[in-house]
């Protein structure tokens, strides 16, 4: 992933150094973007065409760097309309709205047309802190 959002950075720093407890979300969702978000959020998330954020669980392993990797495939419903060109992915804490936690541009953008199924295989989403 390219980075943590300002929201998550603030929560982690306040948790570790400020003494304010941060409760991690119980469910994480993977969002697709046609315009990439930034540290402050934003971007343009896919809408319509049967698109919905998908849940994912992550396995954390290793040291220096420690990496969180999606434990299972993340598959979206068959598109019933064009999504456009998907250029980025984000991890968010709610099915709708919510807070962006981490994000990255895809290595290769993907045009998703009606009838297509967008999928990340297990192990394709890596979040690393060095």
Secondary structure by P-SEA (a helix, b strand, c coil): cccccaaaaaaaaaaacccbbbbcccbbbbbbbccccccccccccccccbbbbbbbbbbbbbcccbbbcccbbbbbcccccccccccbbbbbcccccccccccccccbbbbbcccbbbbbccccbbbbcc
